[in-house]
Amino acid sequence: MEDLLGAGGLISDLYAQGAGPLSAEAAAARAAYEGTADLTRAVAAGVSGRELAARGFVQDVAIATEGDICAAVPVRDGDGAFSPG
């Protein structure tokens, strides 16, 4: 669930900025993301979300579904290591 919605969120944002045309798969992921009213609830209801809750990590789902919270994007440098972009 989180992979589908995460990809859908990224695709939705890119599409809004003019990227496209979308493949059928990308359009389906975008539709899933845009059609999900409560991302946290949807991810929590999925298998991974239920597993996290069962292990005592309920808040991890809420943290993982936060959007637009980081201004830095990691990029790989010439050596293949990640650094702030």
HELIX and SHEET records of a PDB file:
HELIX    1   1 GLU A    2  ALA A   16  1                                  15    
HELIX    2   2 ALA A   24  GLU A   34  1                                  11    
HELIX    3   3 LEU A   39  ALA A   45  1                                   7    
HELIX    4   4 VAL A   47  ALA A   54  1                                   8    
HELIX    5   5 VAL A   58  ALA A   64  1                                   7    
SHEET    1   A 2 PRO A  74  ARG A  76  0                                        
SHEET    2   A 2 PHE A  82  PRO A  84 -1                                        
END                                                                             
